[in-house]
Amino acid sequence: VRAKQPLQEFGVALVSVVVAMLFRLPFTPLLGAQVPFITFFPAIVVGAWLGGWRGGLTATTLSVLVAVYFLIPPHDSLLITTTADQLSVGIFLFVGVCASAMGSLQRNREHELARSESRFRLLLETANEGVVRTDTDDRITFINERMAQMIGFAPDQLLGQPIDSLFCPEDVERVPILRSLGRKGTVDQLEFRLRHRDGSDVWALVSVTAVHDAGEFAETFGLFTDITERKKAAERVDAAYRRETQINQIGQAIRGTNDPGEIRSVASRTLGAALCADRAYYSAFDLAHDQSWIEEDYRRSDLPSLTGKYTISSFDVTPADYYPAGETLVMQDTHDGAWSTAMSGALKSSRVRSLISVPLYDGGTLVGTLAVAMADEARDWTPGEITLVETIAVQTRSALDISRVHYREHRIAAELQNALLPSTPPRIPRLELAPYMKPALDEAEIGGDFYDVFALDERHHCLIIGDVSGKGLAAAAQLALIRNSLRTTLYLYHPPGHAVTQLNHILTQHDLLVGFVTAFVAVYDSASGQITYASCGHEPGMIRRAATGDVEELEATGPPLGASENAIFTEATTRLTTGDVLFLYTDGLSEAGPNRRQLLGTDGLRAMFASQGEETEVEAMASRIVADTSAYAEGTFRDDVCLLIARYLPAEVGEEHIGEG
């Protein structure tokens, strides 16, 4: 309580002096003039406390006047006749002034403290963060409105409760650590789960500050920041990232093969593992013939397989009816009575209790489904899980479509490529031939490797090997163009350098070639054993000399065909002697290896060629080189393998020898 106006301060002083005088008068007959000021000291204190400095001085002055007038002789007079009374009045005035000053100062200090406390409480009450104050027994002595709202209680419901009651049971065991650290100082931003009144979890960042009084722990302040939405957002981001990662991993596995059965198997296996499902399987439908089948399914180890062919009508179910407008079928629990007896019976016999099934269509006709399922328990499938299955189903269908196109293109390209492979002439004087052609293991990737052997006249024969850039039908078409064009130009211009120069000019002038072609074009003279060749950016040909066992390389004499419009292709010559072996090949051999960093290379192939026995037949030599290269590449060729081996025979044998091919 405080007097706020001057009149109030003076009134307080007056009232306190009057009360003091009324209290003193009854003792006058007993005390007389002794201790006249004894009852006025409280009046000064009250005046200073309630009226401030002015109230205290007013009470002091009025007390002196009243005491002198009524209590100190002569009575009813303001005269002070004795030195003792004058000294007494002086001492009282001094004490009164001091008491007024101290009372006013103490009163102002307590008032400021009260104002500070009020502001502090207002700050805590209006703070956007939750605030909790606890005593030495860790019981709540203050909780602001924000904190109470955060956990769904009224503030007065929590006063006196232990601080542990605010936390989720799973995090209560961590509270003693927080309390221990908090009493030693300040703990900043530890994540805790609070328990809401409705039973849900509220995530909060908790900061604790200890308050000490005279070195002793007195209380703690806890600051709670609600981060529930932040945590939910982070969980959504993490879930999206995990789902995207799963989609990429599964999609990459699906795209890693062109075999339809393997695509379906990979999709089921990886999807089932990603969702920790009991089953995952791809069902194919032939509605026109009332048939469905499952080739391979992912399943829990104790579950029977669903693989096999089924008659759809035997289940008394029409599959298309369960996918209205092509929507995904989601079943939390097939036992809840929401499904037909036929559907429930079919799923029960298959040990399917909970299901996500995505339909796949071809031209509006249902051709399959991709499904994940739980066998014995219901499952509340999340939107993210449903989206994952739908995404993988789309990728699976796309991969199957691409696989079908690949296989169709492969069949056409393979037939075209086989039609283009030449038959070796029945007789080439003094030359034993062994051509070899092996497609890469990825059958859908028919390449552009080719060889050709034909006669220009009775004495001269052409030996050609080449590689058209590209794969599939486009490469096969280019192969046909190059092979036939090479024959034409070589018929017109016997020298191979001139022939390929003219061919390159025609190809580039008329834009007949997409990409480029490497080729080794040789003209063999059976009368002399001379080889005249033009190597158009091709792998170097090799000759193993029978006399020394050395291997010579026949380097390129010009760029690839189609690489430069004005290219001039030179030619070179070499001569075969009896027993010499000519080895021509494409980069499917030289670039074979277990990985891209460990290729066999020209040096490795030369060493392999040099190690072949002199008596080995050329067909066996070709097969052995391919086998050794495959072993080095760990059984996998990434490109087609094409080679042509020719051995120069003695004259007497050559006249009678029939070339084999």
Buried (B, 14 or more C-beta within 10 A) or exposed (E): EBBEEEEBBBBBBBBBBEBBBEBBEEEBEEEEBEEBBBBBBBBBBBBBBBBBBBBBBBBBBBBBEBBBBBBBBEEEEEEBEEEEBEEBBEEBBEBBBEBBBEBBEEBEEEEEEEEEEEEEEEEBEEBEBBBBBBBEEBBBEBBBBBBBEBBBBEBEEBEEBEBBEBBBEEBBEBBEEBBEBBBEEEBEEBEBBBBBEEEEBBBBBBBBBBEEEEEEBEBBBBBBBBBBEEBEEEEEEEBEEEBEEBBEEBBEBBBEBBBBEBBBBBBBBBBBEBBEBBBBBBBBBBBEEEBBBBBBBBBEEEBEEBEEEBEBEEBEBEBBEBBEEEEBBBBBBBBEEEBEEEBBBBBEEBBBBBBBBBBBEEEEEBBBBBBBBBBEEBBEBEEEBBBBBBBBBBBBBBBBEBBEEBBEBBEBBBEBBEEBBBEBBEEBBBBBBBBBBBBBEBBBBBBBBBBBBBBBEEEBBBBBBBBBBBBBBBBBBBBBBBBEBBBBBBEEBBEBBBBBBBBBBBBBEEEBBBBBBBBBBBBBBBEEBBBBBBBBBBBBBBBBBBEEEEBBEBEBBBBBBBBEEEBBBBBBEBEBEBBBBBBBBBBBBBBBBEEEEEBBBBEBBBEBBEEBEEEBBBBBBBBBBBEBBBEBBEEEBBBBBBBBBBBBBEEEEBEEBEBEB
